[in-house]
Amino acid sequence: MQLERVFLLIACAVAGCHDGGAPVAPAPAAPAASATPAEPAGHHPGHSWDEIYRRGQGFKLTPNQLLTDSVRSVKPGKALDIGMGQGRNAVFLAKQGWDVTGVDTSVEGVRIAGENAKAAGVEVHGVVQDIATFDLGTNRYDLIAMIYMDDRKLMERIRNALVPGGMVVVEFFHSDANHDLPHPIDGFHTGELDALFPGYTIVRSEVVEDIADFGERPTKLVRFVAKKPA
């Protein structure tokens, strides 16, 4: 996973860069109220993201457009939001009637997502955990969203976790996007996601030039939507 590189991209957008793109380190933050004793603030796996989510800058706060378009005519069921962050997508899905679980390593992100869900009058099941150790289960979710996450090792687990007829929605940087970014990111190649979901019905698979949700700058993106065989 290239989360630290994505973090560097956002840090540049939030705090500015110097020395050829190195991010200015943010000031140490106070411990998050929701952090557990086993995960001291500043030392848990998602601590790099805590300050980013606390500031709420350098990324879109509104739901991802690909996701909103993809579920517009889909009957709500159980959804998993991988890399939930502040809950912009999870809260949107919950407002549409989905039973949403959101997973993120950031204590602060999950805390804010809970506040946003409460303010919207909906419930989101927030989990502070690395997705690498989170149990996705088998035939569990009708929808899995992986928006600006790029862990290829997850794909087999996602395939297993979707119910027959379930849908996966992915948006991330294209492998050619690096010339537009301050730090290299291991993006998806053209057609790579199609190959990672063999036998699936491809609803949408495209490479576009658009404003990225993270970093909020024009670059090359991959957008992918597919359905598991019923």
N, C-alpha and C positions, 0 to 999 in steps of 0.2 A: 504494500500500500504506500502511496506517496503523500500521506496526510501532512507530514512535516513540510513538504515542498509547497503544498497548497497553502499551508499556514504562512509560509514565507511570502507567498504571493499576496495574501490578504494583509499581512503585516505591512508590506510596502504600500498598499493602498490606504491603510489606516494611518500609519505613523510616518510614512515617507522613507526614502532609501538614501543611502550614501555608499561611498566606496564601491561603485559599480553595481549597486542593487542590493547590498546587504541591508536588512531591515534595522531600524532603530529600535532597540529593545524597549518594551513598555515598562513603566514603573511597576514594582511589585504590587500585587493586589491584596486586599484584605481577604481572609479566609471566607469562602462561600458558606452561607448559613446552612445549606443543605448537605455539605460535605460530611461523610461519615468519619468516625474516629480512625478507621482503618486506612483512610485515604486523605492524609493531611493536605491542605490546600497548597498548591504549587508543586506537588510531588506525585499526584495521581496521573494515570496515563493520558488524560485529556487536558492537563493543566495548560498546555500551550494555547488551547482554544478558549480557555475561560475568559481571558482578557478581551479577546476578539468578540465573543458573544456579549460580554459585559458592555462594550462600547457600541455594538450594533452598527458598525460601519465597515465598508469594504465589500459588502455582499447585499443581495436583495433581501428585503424583509417580507416581500409578498410571495405567494405560492408560485412554484415553478410552472411556466406556461405549458410545457409539454405534458406535465402531470395533470393539470386542470383540463386540458383538451382531451386527454386519454380516458378520463373517468366520467366524462360528461354524460354518456348514455349507458354507463355500467351500473348494474345493481350493486349497492353497497354490501360488503361482507367484512371479512377480517383482513386488515392491512398491516404491513410492516414497513416502517420508514427507517431505512438504514442510514445512519449519520444524521439523526433528526435535528441536531443543533437547537436553535431557538423554537423549533416547532412550526415554522411557517407552512410546511406541507402537511404535517401531521394534524394541525388544528384545522386546516382547510378540509382535509378528508373527514375528520370527525364532524364538522359542520354539515357535511353532505350525507351523514348517517353511517359512516364507516366505523367499525370497532378497531381502533388504531393502537398499535404498540410502536413506540419510537425508541431506538437504541442509539446511544452516543457515549463516548468516553468523557465528555465534558460535564462535570458536575454543574457548572454554571449554566450551560446550555439547556440541560434537562430541567433545571430549576425555573429558568425563564419560560421554557415551553409549558411547564405546569401553570405558571401564572397567566400565560397567554390563553391557554385552554380554559382556565377558570373565568377569565374576563369574557371569553366568547360563549360561556355557558355550556361547554362540552367537556368530555373526559378523554384524556390521552394517557395511555399507560406508558410512562417514561421509565426507561431502564438505563442506569449508568453502568455501562459495561463495554468492553471491547467486543466488536462483532465477531472477532476471531474465536471467542470463547462462548458467545451467546448461542443457545440451543434454538436453531431455526425450526427443528422438528421435521416431520414428514406429512405432506398433504394437509398443511395447516392454514395457509394464507390464500385468500382470493386475489390479493394484490401485494406486490413487493416493489417498493420504490427505492432506487439507488441513485440519488440525485447528487452529483459531484462527489462520488466515491468511485474508486477504480480498482478494487481488489479482485483480480481475476480468480483468485483461489476461492472466492465466494460462489462462483457461478454454478458449480455442481450442487452446492448446498441450497442455492436458490431454486434450482430446478426441482430438487427433492421436496422443498418446503411448499411449493405451490400446489394447490389442489388442481385436479383436472379442469381445464378451462380457465385457470387462473392466469393473471397477467403480470408481466414484469415491465417496469418503466425505468430506463437508464438515460441520464444525460451527463456528459463529461467532456473534457477537452480532447480534441483529436491529436494524434501523434505529431501532426505537422504544426501544431499550435505553438511550439516552443519559441519560434522566432518572434512571437507577439508577447511572450511572457518574460518577467524579470528573472525567473528561475525555472529550470527544466522540469517538466512533469511527464511522467510516463503515460501518455494518453492512449486512447484506443485507435487502432488502425482501421481504415475503411474495410467494412465487411467482417471485422473481427468478432463482433457481438453476434452476428448471424451464425457464425461457425460455432460459437460457444453455446448456442441454443438449438441444436439439431432437432429436426422434427417439429419445431414450434411453428405456429402461424405468424409470420412477420407482418405486423400491422403497420409499422413505420420503421424505416432504417435509412437515415440520411446524414450527410455531412453538410453543415451549413456555416456560413460566416455570420456571426451574430454577437450580441452583447452577452458575455458570460455572467451567470448569476453571482459567481464568486470572482472578485477582482473588478467586475463591472467595466470591462473594456472589450472592444471588438476583437474577436479571435475565431479560430476554427473549432467547431463543436461537433460531437457525435450525439445524435438523438435516436433512441431505439425503444420500440414497444413491440412485445411479442406475447402470444397466448400459448399456454401449454395445451397439448392435445387433450380433448375431452374424453 
